[in-house]
Amino acid sequence: MRLTWKDHRGTMRIANVVTRNISDEAVYVDWQGPSAIPMYRLVQFQVASDARATESLPSLLRAGKILSAVFRIGQRRRSTGAPEGYALRLLVPPGQRSASSAELVSATA
């Protein structure tokens, strides 16, 4: 798996990551890099081509890159100050969500 994003200077950054949890709406990645990604930063989450055929992978992630936002940052390591991982919210248009993640909407009067 790979993350790409632009830092505060506009420089493109790339990092290989390992996923811990994957769902239709979010993914948690273990972070091994020395730098940090700020909260709410937009990132491109890309699944490796050999992993796209995995049956347990949500169908939205099989397409390749998906725009995501950092919405939770793991605890920081004492040795580097970098976080242990990031939770990414997958930014999927409502029409492309899978049936299993359909949201129930109730009307109130």
C-alpha distances in whole Angstrom, upper triangle without the diagonal:
4,7,10,14,17,19,23,24,22,20,17,14,11,9,6,5,6,7,11,12,12,15,16,16,14,11,11,9,11,11,13,14,17,17,17,16,19,20,20,18,16,13,10,7,6,5,5,9,10,9,10,13,13,16,15,12,14,15,14,11,12,13,10,10,12,14,13,16,16,18,18,18,18,21,21,22,25,24,22,23,19,18,16,13,13,14,13,15,14,17,18,22,24,25,22,21,21,25,24,23,26,28,31,34,37,40,42,46
4,7,10,14,16,19,21,18,16,13,10,7,6,4,6,8,10,13,15,14,17,18,17,15,12,12,10,11,11,12,12,16,15,15,14,17,18,18,15,14,10,8,6,5,7,7,11,13,12,13,16,16,19,18,15,17,17,16,12,14,14,10,9,11,12,12,14,14,17,18,17,18,21,21,21,24,24,21,21,17,17,16,13,13,14,12,15,14,16,18,21,24,25,22,22,23,26,26,24,27,29,32,34,38,40,43,46
4,7,10,12,16,17,15,14,10,8,6,5,6,7,10,11,14,15,15,17,18,16,14,12,12,10,11,10,12,11,14,13,12,10,13,15,14,12,10,6,6,5,6,9,11,14,16,15,16,19,19,22,20,17,18,19,16,13,15,15,12,9,10,10,10,11,11,15,15,15,16,19,19,20,23,23,20,19,16,15,15,12,11,12,10,13,12,14,17,20,23,24,21,21,23,26,26,24,26,28,31,33,36,39,41,44
4,7,10,13,14,12,10,7,6,4,7,9,11,14,15,18,19,18,20,20,19,16,15,15,13,15,13,14,13,15,13,13,10,13,15,14,11,9,6,5,7,8,12,13,16,19,18,18,22,22,25,24,20,20,21,18,15,17,16,13,10,11,10,10,11,12,16,17,17,18,21,21,22,25,24,21,20,17,17,18,15,13,15,12,15,14,15,17,20,23,25,22,23,25,28,28,26,28,29,33,34,37,40,41,45
4,7,10,11,9,8,6,5,7,9,12,13,17,17,20,21,20,21,21,19,17,16,16,15,16,14,16,14,15,12,11,9,11,12,12,8,7,5,6,9,11,15,17,19,22,21,21,25,25,28,26,23,22,23,20,18,20,19,16,12,12,10,10,10,11,15,16,16,18,21,20,22,24,24,20,20,16,16,18,15,13,15,13,14,14,15,17,20,23,25,23,23,26,29,29,27,29,29,33,33,37,39,40,43
4,7,7,5,5,4,6,9,12,15,16,20,21,23,24,23,25,25,22,20,19,19,18,19,17,18,15,16,13,12,9,11,13,12,9,8,8,10,13,15,19,20,23,26,25,25,29,29,31,30,26,26,26,23,21,23,22,19,15,15,13,13,12,13,16,18,17,20,22,21,23,25,25,21,20,17,18,20,18,16,18,16,17,17,17,20,22,26,28,26,26,29,32,32,30,31,32,35,36,39,40,42,45
4,5,5,5,7,7,10,12,16,17,21,22,24,25,25,26,27,24,22,21,20,18,19,16,17,14,14,10,10,8,9,12,12,9,10,10,13,15,18,21,23,26,28,27,28,31,31,34,32,29,28,29,26,24,26,25,22,19,18,16,15,14,13,16,17,16,19,21,19,21,23,22,19,17,15,16,19,17,16,18,17,18,19,19,23,25,28,30,29,29,31,35,34,32,33,33,37,37,40,42,43,46
4,6,7,10,11,14,16,20,21,24,25,27,28,28,29,29,26,24,23,23,21,22,19,20,17,16,12,11,10,9,12,13,10,12,13,16,19,21,25,26,29,32,31,31,35,35,37,35,32,31,32,29,27,30,28,25,22,21,18,17,15,15,17,19,18,20,22,20,22,24,24,20,18,17,18,21,20,18,20,19,20,21,21,24,26,29,32,31,31,34,37,36,33,35,35,38,38,41,42,43,45
4,6,9,11,14,17,21,22,26,27,29,30,30,32,32,29,27,26,25,24,24,21,22,18,17,14,14,13,13,16,16,13,14,15,17,20,22,26,27,30,33,32,32,36,36,39,37,34,33,34,31,29,31,29,26,23,23,20,20,18,18,21,22,21,24,25,23,25,26,25,22,20,19,21,24,22,21,23,22,23,24,23,27,28,32,34,32,33,36,39,39,36,38,38,41,41,44,45,46,48
4,6,9,13,16,19,21,25,26,28,29,28,30,29,27,25,24,24,23,24,21,22,19,18,15,15,13,13,16,16,12,12,13,15,18,20,23,25,27,30,30,29,33,34,36,35,31,31,31,28,26,28,26,23,20,20,17,17,17,17,20,22,21,24,26,24,26,28,27,23,22,20,21,24,22,21,22,20,22,22,21,24,26,29,31,30,31,33,37,37,34,36,36,39,39,42,43,45,47
4,6,10,13,17,19,23,24,27,28,28,29,29,27,25,24,24,22,22,19,19,16,16,13,14,13,14,17,17,13,13,13,14,17,18,22,23,25,28,28,28,32,32,35,34,30,30,31,28,25,27,25,22,19,20,18,18,18,18,21,22,21,24,25,23,25,26,25,22,21,19,20,23,21,20,22,20,22,22,22,25,27,31,32,30,31,34,37,37,35,36,37,40,41,44,45,47,50
4,7,10,14,16,20,21,24,25,25,27,26,25,23,21,21,19,20,17,18,15,16,13,14,12,14,17,17,13,12,10,11,14,15,18,19,21,24,24,24,28,29,31,30,27,27,27,24,22,23,22,18,15,16,15,16,16,16,20,21,20,22,25,23,24,26,25,22,21,19,20,21,20,18,20,18,20,20,20,22,25,28,30,28,28,31,34,34,32,34,35,38,39,42,44,46,48
4,7,10,13,17,18,21,23,22,25,25,23,21,19,19,16,16,14,14,11,12,10,11,10,13,16,16,12,12,10,10,12,13,16,17,20,22,22,23,26,27,30,28,25,26,26,23,21,22,21,18,15,16,15,15,15,15,18,19,18,19,21,20,21,23,22,18,18,15,16,18,16,15,18,16,19,19,20,22,25,28,30,28,28,30,34,33,31,33,34,37,39,42,44,45,48
4,7,10,13,15,19,20,20,23,23,22,20,17,17,14,14,12,12,10,12,11,12,11,14,17,17,14,13,10,9,10,11,13,14,17,19,19,19,23,23,26,25,22,23,24,21,18,20,19,15,13,15,14,14,15,15,19,19,18,19,21,20,20,23,22,18,19,16,16,17,15,15,17,15,18,18,19,22,25,28,29,26,27,28,32,31,29,32,33,37,38,41,44,46,49
4,6,10,12,16,18,18,21,22,21,18,15,14,11,11,9,9,7,10,10,11,11,14,16,17,14,14,11,11,10,10,12,13,16,18,17,18,22,22,25,23,20,22,23,21,18,19,19,16,14,15,15,14,15,14,18,17,16,16,19,17,18,21,19,16,17,13,14,14,12,12,15,14,17,17,19,22,25,28,30,27,26,28,31,30,28,31,32,36,38,41,43,45,49
4,7,10,13,16,16,19,21,20,17,14,13,10,10,8,8,9,12,13,13,13,17,19,19,17,16,13,12,10,10,10,10,13,15,14,16,19,19,22,21,18,20,21,20,16,17,18,15,14,15,16,15,17,16,19,18,17,17,19,18,18,21,20,18,18,15,15,14,12,13,15,15,18,17,20,22,25,28,29,26,26,27,30,29,27,31,32,36,37,41,44,46,49
4,6,10,12,13,16,18,18,15,11,10,6,6,6,7,9,13,13,13,13,16,17,18,16,16,13,12,10,10,10,11,14,15,13,15,18,17,20,18,16,18,20,19,15,17,18,15,14,15,16,14,15,14,17,16,14,14,16,16,16,20,19,17,17,14,13,11,9,10,12,12,16,16,19,21,24,27,28,25,24,25,28,26,25,28,29,33,35,38,41,43,47
4,7,10,11,15,17,17,14,10,9,6,5,7,9,11,15,16,16,16,19,19,20,19,18,15,15,11,11,10,11,14,14,12,14,17,15,18,16,14,16,19,18,15,16,18,16,15,16,17,16,17,15,17,16,15,14,16,17,17,20,20,18,19,15,14,11,9,11,12,13,16,16,20,21,25,27,28,25,24,24,27,25,24,27,29,32,34,38,41,43,46
4,6,7,11,14,14,11,7,6,4,6,9,12,14,18,18,17,16,19,18,19,18,18,15,14,11,11,10,11,15,15,12,13,16,14,16,13,11,13,16,16,12,14,17,15,15,15,16,14,15,14,15,14,14,13,16,18,18,22,22,20,20,17,14,12,9,10,10,11,13,14,17,19,22,24,25,22,20,20,23,21,20,24,25,28,31,34,37,39,43
4,7,10,14,14,11,8,6,6,7,10,13,16,19,20,18,18,20,19,20,20,20,17,17,14,15,13,15,18,17,14,16,18,15,16,13,12,14,17,17,15,17,20,18,18,17,18,16,17,15,16,14,14,12,15,17,18,21,22,21,21,17,14,11,9,10,10,12,14,15,19,20,24,25,27,24,21,21,23,20,20,23,24,27,30,33,36,38,42
4,7,10,11,8,6,5,7,10,13,16,19,22,22,20,19,20,19,19,20,19,17,17,14,15,13,16,18,18,14,15,17,14,15,11,11,11,15,15,13,16,18,17,17,16,17,15,16,14,14,13,14,13,16,19,20,24,25,24,23,20,16,14,11,11,9,10,12,13,16,18,21,22,23,21,18,17,20,17,16,20,21,24,26,29,33,35,38
4,7,8,6,4,7,9,12,15,18,20,23,23,21,19,21,19,19,19,18,16,15,12,13,11,14,16,17,13,13,15,12,13,9,8,8,11,11,9,12,15,15,15,13,15,13,14,14,14,14,16,16,19,22,23,27,28,26,25,22,19,17,13,12,10,10,10,10,14,14,18,18,20,17,15,14,16,14,13,17,18,22,24,28,31,33,37
4,5,5,6,9,12,15,18,22,23,26,26,23,21,22,20,19,20,18,17,16,13,14,13,17,18,19,15,14,16,14,13,10,8,7,10,10,10,13,15,15,15,13,15,13,15,15,15,15,17,18,21,24,26,29,31,29,28,24,21,19,16,14,11,10,10,9,12,12,16,15,17,14,11,11,13,10,9,13,15,18,21,24,27,30,33
4,6,8,12,15,18,21,24,26,29,27,25,22,23,21,19,20,18,17,16,13,14,14,17,18,19,16,14,16,14,13,11,9,6,8,7,8,11,13,14,14,12,13,12,14,16,15,17,19,20,24,26,29,32,33,31,30,27,24,22,19,16,13,11,9,8,10,9,12,12,13,11,8,7,10,8,7,10,12,16,18,22,25,28,31
4,7,11,14,17,19,23,24,27,25,22,20,20,17,15,17,15,15,14,12,15,15,18,20,22,18,17,19,17,17,14,12,9,11,9,10,14,15,15,14,11,11,10,11,12,12,14,17,18,22,24,27,30,32,30,28,25,22,21,17,14,11,9,6,5,8,8,11,11,13,11,8,10,12,11,8,11,11,15,17,21,24,26,30
4,7,10,14,16,19,21,23,22,19,17,17,15,14,15,13,13,13,11,13,13,17,19,21,17,16,19,17,17,14,12,10,13,11,10,14,15,15,14,11,11,8,9,10,9,11,13,15,18,21,23,27,28,26,24,21,18,17,13,10,7,6,4,5,9,10,14,14,17,14,12,13,16,14,11,14,15,18,20,24,27,29,32
4,6,10,13,16,18,20,20,17,15,16,15,14,15,14,12,12,9,11,11,15,17,18,15,15,18,16,16,13,11,11,14,12,10,14,15,14,13,11,12,9,10,10,10,11,12,13,16,19,20,24,25,23,22,19,16,14,10,8,6,5,7,7,11,13,17,18,20,17,15,15,18,16,14,18,18,22,24,27,30,32,36
4,7,10,13,15,18,17,15,14,15,14,14,15,15,13,14,11,13,13,16,19,20,16,17,20,18,19,15,14,14,17,16,14,17,18,17,16,14,14,11,11,10,10,9,10,9,13,15,17,21,21,20,19,15,12,10,7,6,4,6,9,11,14,16,20,21,23,21,19,19,22,19,17,21,21,25,27,30,33,34,38
4,6,10,12,15,14,13,12,15,14,15,15,15,12,13,10,12,12,14,17,18,15,17,19,18,19,17,15,16,18,17,14,17,19,16,15,14,15,12,12,10,12,11,10,10,13,14,15,19,19,17,17,13,11,9,5,5,6,8,11,13,16,18,22,24,26,23,21,22,24,22,21,24,25,28,30,33,36,38,41
4,7,9,12,13,12,13,15,15,17,17,17,15,15,13,14,14,16,19,19,17,19,22,20,22,19,17,19,22,21,18,20,22,19,18,18,18,15,15,13,14,12,10,9,11,12,12,16,16,14,14,11,9,6,4,7,9,11,15,16,20,22,26,27,29,27,25,25,28,26,24,28,28,31,34,37,40,41,45
4,6,9,9,9,10,13,14,16,15,16,14,15,13,15,15,17,20,21,19,21,24,22,25,22,20,22,24,23,19,22,23,20,19,18,18,16,15,13,15,13,10,9,11,10,10,14,14,12,12,8,7,5,5,7,10,12,16,17,20,23,27,29,31,28,27,28,31,29,27,30,30,34,36,39,41,43,46
4,7,9,10,12,15,17,19,18,19,16,17,16,17,17,17,21,21,20,22,25,24,27,24,23,24,27,25,22,24,25,22,21,21,21,19,19,16,18,16,13,12,13,11,10,13,12,10,11,8,8,7,8,11,14,16,20,21,24,26,30,32,34,31,30,31,34,32,30,34,34,38,39,42,45,47,50
4,6,8,10,14,16,18,16,17,15,16,16,17,18,18,22,23,22,24,27,26,29,27,25,26,28,26,23,25,26,22,20,21,20,19,18,16,18,17,14,13,14,12,11,14,12,9,10,7,9,9,10,12,15,16,20,21,24,27,30,33,35,32,31,32,35,34,32,35,35,39,40,43,46,47,50
4,7,10,13,16,19,17,19,17,19,19,20,22,22,26,27,26,28,31,30,33,30,28,29,31,30,26,29,29,26,24,24,23,21,20,17,19,18,14,14,14,11,10,12,10,6,8,6,9,10,12,14,17,19,22,24,26,29,32,35,37,35,34,35,38,37,34,37,38,41,42,45,48,49,52
4,7,10,13,16,14,16,15,17,17,19,21,22,26,27,26,28,31,30,33,31,28,29,31,28,25,28,28,25,22,22,20,18,17,14,17,16,13,13,14,11,11,13,12,8,8,6,9,11,11,12,16,17,20,22,23,27,30,33,35,33,32,34,37,35,33,36,36,39,40,43,45,46,49
4,6,9,12,11,13,12,15,16,18,21,22,26,27,26,27,30,29,31,29,26,27,29,26,24,27,27,24,21,20,18,16,14,11,13,12,9,11,12,10,11,14,14,10,8,6,7,10,10,10,13,14,17,19,21,24,27,30,32,30,29,31,34,33,30,33,32,36,37,39,42,43,46
4,7,9,7,9,9,12,13,16,19,21,24,26,24,25,29,28,30,28,25,25,26,24,21,24,24,21,18,17,15,12,10,8,11,11,9,11,13,12,14,17,17,14,12,9,9,11,10,9,11,11,14,16,17,21,24,26,29,27,26,28,31,30,27,30,29,33,34,36,38,40,43
4,6,6,9,10,14,15,19,21,24,27,29,27,28,31,30,32,30,27,26,28,25,23,26,26,23,20,18,16,13,10,7,9,10,8,12,13,13,16,18,19,16,13,11,10,13,12,10,12,12,14,16,17,21,23,26,29,27,26,29,32,30,27,29,29,32,32,35,37,37,40
4,6,9,11,14,15,19,22,24,28,30,27,27,31,30,31,28,25,25,26,23,22,26,25,23,20,18,15,12,8,5,6,7,7,11,13,13,17,19,21,18,15,13,11,14,12,9,10,10,11,14,15,19,21,23,26,25,24,26,29,28,24,26,25,28,29,31,33,34,37
4,6,9,13,14,18,21,24,27,29,26,26,29,29,30,27,24,23,24,21,20,24,23,21,18,15,12,9,5,5,6,8,10,14,16,17,20,23,24,21,19,16,15,17,14,11,10,9,9,12,12,16,18,20,23,22,21,24,27,26,22,24,23,26,26,29,30,31,34
4,6,10,12,16,19,22,24,27,25,25,28,28,29,27,24,23,24,21,19,23,22,19,16,14,11,8,6,6,8,11,11,15,17,17,20,23,24,21,18,16,15,17,14,11,11,10,11,12,12,16,18,21,24,22,22,25,28,27,24,25,25,28,29,32,33,34,37
4,7,10,13,16,19,22,25,23,22,26,26,27,25,22,20,21,18,17,20,18,16,13,10,7,6,5,7,10,13,14,17,20,20,23,26,26,23,21,18,17,19,15,12,12,9,10,10,9,13,15,18,21,19,19,22,25,25,22,24,24,27,27,31,32,34,37
4,6,10,13,16,18,21,19,19,23,23,25,23,19,19,19,16,14,17,16,13,10,8,6,5,6,7,11,13,14,16,20,20,22,25,25,22,21,17,16,17,14,11,11,9,10,10,10,13,16,19,21,19,19,21,25,24,22,24,24,28,29,32,34,36,39
4,6,10,13,15,18,17,16,20,20,22,21,17,16,17,13,11,14,12,10,6,6,5,6,8,10,14,16,16,19,22,22,24,27,27,24,23,20,18,19,16,13,13,10,11,9,10,12,15,18,20,17,18,20,23,23,21,23,24,28,29,33,35,37,40
4,7,10,13,15,13,13,16,16,19,17,14,13,14,11,9,11,11,8,6,5,6,7,9,11,14,15,16,17,21,21,23,27,26,24,23,19,18,17,14,12,11,9,10,8,10,12,16,18,20,17,17,18,22,21,19,22,23,27,29,32,35,37,40
4,6,9,12,10,10,14,14,17,16,12,13,13,11,8,9,9,5,4,7,9,10,13,14,17,19,19,20,24,24,25,29,28,25,25,21,20,19,16,15,14,12,13,11,13,14,17,20,21,17,18,19,22,22,21,23,25,29,31,35,37,40,43
4,6,8,7,6,10,11,13,13,10,11,11,10,7,7,8,6,7,9,12,13,16,17,19,20,20,21,24,25,26,29,29,27,27,23,21,20,17,16,15,14,15,13,15,15,19,21,21,18,18,18,21,21,20,23,25,29,31,35,38,40,44
4,6,5,7,10,11,14,14,12,14,14,14,10,9,10,8,9,12,15,16,19,20,22,23,23,23,26,27,27,30,29,27,28,24,23,21,19,18,18,17,19,16,19,19,22,25,25,21,21,21,24,24,24,27,29,33,35,39,41,44,48
4,5,5,8,10,13,15,12,14,14,14,11,8,9,8,11,14,17,18,22,23,26,26,26,27,30,30,31,34,33,31,31,28,27,25,22,22,22,20,21,18,20,20,23,25,25,21,21,21,24,24,24,27,30,33,36,40,42,45,49
4,6,7,8,12,13,12,15,15,16,12,10,12,11,14,17,20,21,24,25,27,28,28,28,30,31,31,34,33,31,32,29,27,25,23,23,23,21,23,21,23,22,25,27,27,23,23,22,25,25,25,28,31,35,37,41,44,47,50
4,5,6,9,10,8,11,12,13,10,8,11,10,13,15,18,19,22,22,24,25,25,25,28,29,29,32,32,30,30,27,25,23,20,20,20,19,20,18,20,20,23,25,25,21,20,19,22,21,22,25,28,31,34,38,41,44,47
4,6,8,10,7,9,9,10,7,5,8,8,11,13,16,18,21,22,24,25,26,26,29,30,31,35,34,32,32,29,27,25,22,21,20,18,19,16,19,18,20,22,21,18,18,17,20,19,20,23,26,29,32,35,38,41,45
4,6,9,8,10,10,12,10,7,10,11,15,16,20,21,24,25,27,28,29,29,32,33,34,37,37,35,35,32,30,28,25,24,23,21,22,19,22,20,23,24,23,19,19,17,20,20,21,24,27,30,33,37,40,43,46
4,6,6,9,10,12,10,9,12,13,16,17,20,21,24,24,26,26,27,27,30,31,32,35,35,34,34,30,28,25,23,22,21,20,21,19,21,20,23,24,23,20,19,17,19,18,19,22,26,29,32,35,38,41,45
4,6,8,9,12,11,10,13,15,18,18,22,22,25,26,26,27,28,28,31,33,34,37,37,36,36,32,30,27,25,24,22,21,21,19,22,20,23,23,22,19,17,15,16,15,17,20,23,26,30,33,36,39,43
4,6,9,12,11,10,14,15,17,17,20,20,22,23,23,24,25,25,28,30,31,34,35,33,33,30,27,24,22,21,19,18,18,17,20,19,21,21,21,18,16,14,15,14,15,18,21,24,28,31,34,37,41
4,6,8,7,7,11,12,14,13,17,16,19,20,21,22,23,23,26,28,29,33,33,32,31,28,25,23,20,19,17,16,16,14,17,15,18,19,19,16,14,12,15,13,14,17,20,24,27,30,33,36,40
4,6,6,7,10,11,13,12,15,15,18,19,20,21,23,23,27,29,30,34,35,33,32,29,26,24,21,19,16,15,14,11,14,12,15,15,15,12,10,8,11,10,11,14,17,20,23,27,30,33,36
4,5,5,7,10,12,12,15,16,19,21,22,23,25,26,30,32,33,37,37,35,35,31,29,27,23,21,19,17,16,13,14,12,14,14,14,10,9,8,11,11,12,14,18,21,24,27,30,33,37
4,6,6,8,9,8,11,12,16,18,19,21,23,25,28,30,32,36,36,34,33,29,27,25,22,19,17,14,13,9,11,8,11,12,12,8,8,8,12,12,12,14,17,20,22,26,29,32,35
4,5,6,7,7,10,11,15,17,18,20,21,23,26,28,29,33,33,31,30,26,24,23,19,17,15,13,12,9,11,10,13,15,15,11,11,11,15,15,14,17,19,23,25,29,32,35,38
4,6,8,10,13,15,18,20,22,23,25,26,29,31,32,36,35,33,33,29,27,26,22,20,19,17,16,13,15,13,16,17,17,13,13,13,16,16,16,19,22,25,28,32,34,37,41
4,7,8,12,14,18,20,22,24,26,27,31,32,33,37,37,34,34,30,28,27,24,22,20,17,17,13,14,12,14,16,15,12,13,13,17,18,18,20,22,26,28,32,34,37,41
4,7,10,13,16,18,21,23,24,25,28,29,30,34,34,31,31,27,25,24,21,19,18,16,16,13,14,13,16,18,18,14,15,16,20,20,20,22,24,28,30,34,36,39,42
4,7,9,13,15,18,20,21,23,26,27,28,32,32,29,28,24,23,23,19,17,16,13,13,10,11,11,14,17,17,14,15,17,21,21,20,22,24,27,29,33,35,38,41
4,6,10,13,15,18,19,21,25,26,28,31,31,29,28,24,22,22,18,16,14,11,10,7,7,8,11,14,15,12,13,15,18,19,17,19,20,24,25,29,31,34,37
4,7,10,13,16,17,20,24,24,27,30,30,27,26,23,21,21,18,15,13,9,9,6,6,8,10,14,15,13,14,16,20,20,18,19,20,24,25,28,30,33,36
4,7,9,12,14,17,20,21,24,27,28,25,23,20,18,18,15,11,10,6,5,4,5,8,12,14,17,14,14,17,20,19,17,19,19,23,24,27,29,31,35
4,6,9,11,14,18,19,22,25,26,23,21,18,16,17,13,10,8,5,5,7,7,11,14,16,19,17,17,19,22,21,18,20,20,23,24,27,29,31,34
4,6,7,11,14,15,18,21,22,20,17,14,12,13,10,7,6,5,6,9,11,14,17,19,22,20,19,21,24,23,20,22,22,25,26,29,31,32,35
4,7,10,13,15,19,22,23,21,18,16,13,14,11,8,6,6,6,10,11,15,17,19,22,21,19,21,23,22,19,21,20,23,23,26,28,29,32
4,7,10,12,15,18,20,19,16,13,10,11,9,6,5,7,9,13,15,18,21,22,25,24,22,23,25,23,20,23,22,25,26,28,31,31,35
4,7,8,12,15,17,15,12,10,7,8,6,5,6,9,12,15,17,21,24,25,28,26,25,26,28,26,24,26,25,28,29,32,34,35,38
4,6,9,12,15,13,11,9,5,5,5,6,8,11,14,17,20,23,26,28,31,29,26,28,30,27,25,28,27,30,31,34,36,37,40
4,7,9,12,12,9,8,5,6,8,9,12,15,18,21,24,27,30,31,34,32,30,31,33,31,28,31,31,33,34,37,39,40,43
4,6,9,8,5,5,4,6,9,11,14,17,20,23,25,29,32,33,36,34,32,34,36,34,31,34,33,36,37,40,42,43,46
4,5,6,5,6,6,6,10,13,16,19,23,25,28,31,35,36,39,37,35,36,38,36,34,37,36,39,41,43,46,46,49
4,6,6,8,9,10,14,17,20,23,26,29,31,35,38,40,43,40,38,39,42,39,37,40,40,42,44,46,48,49,52
4,6,8,10,11,15,18,21,24,27,30,32,36,39,41,44,41,40,40,43,41,39,42,42,44,46,48,51,51,55
4,5,8,10,13,16,19,21,25,27,30,33,36,38,41,39,37,39,41,39,37,40,40,43,44,47,49,50,53
4,7,9,12,14,17,20,23,26,28,31,34,36,39,37,36,37,40,38,35,38,38,40,42,44,46,47,50
4,7,9,11,14,16,20,22,24,28,31,33,36,34,32,34,36,34,32,35,35,38,39,42,44,45,48
4,5,8,11,14,17,20,22,25,29,31,33,31,29,31,33,31,29,32,31,34,36,38,41,42,45
4,7,10,13,17,19,22,25,29,30,33,31,29,29,32,29,28,31,31,34,35,38,41,42,45
4,7,10,13,16,19,22,25,27,29,27,25,26,28,26,24,27,27,30,32,35,38,39,42
4,6,10,12,15,18,22,23,26,24,22,23,26,24,21,24,24,28,29,32,35,36,39
4,7,10,13,15,19,20,23,21,19,20,22,20,18,21,21,24,25,28,31,32,36
4,6,9,12,15,17,20,18,16,18,21,19,16,19,19,23,24,27,30,31,35
4,6,9,12,14,17,15,13,15,18,17,13,16,16,19,20,24,26,28,31
4,6,10,11,14,12,10,13,16,15,12,14,15,19,20,24,26,29,32
4,7,9,12,10,10,13,16,16,13,14,15,19,19,23,25,27,30
4,6,8,6,7,10,13,14,11,12,13,17,18,22,24,26,29
4,6,6,7,11,13,15,12,12,13,16,17,20,22,25,28
4,5,6,9,11,13,10,9,10,13,13,17,19,22,25
4,6,9,10,13,11,10,12,14,15,19,20,24,26
4,6,9,12,10,10,13,16,17,21,23,26,29
4,7,8,7,7,10,13,15,19,21,24,28
4,5,6,7,10,13,16,20,22,26,29
4,5,5,9,11,14,18,21,24,27
4,6,9,11,15,18,21,24,28
4,6,9,13,16,19,22,26
4,7,9,13,16,19,23
4,6,10,13,16,19
4,7,10,13,17
4,7,10,13
4,7,10
4,7
4
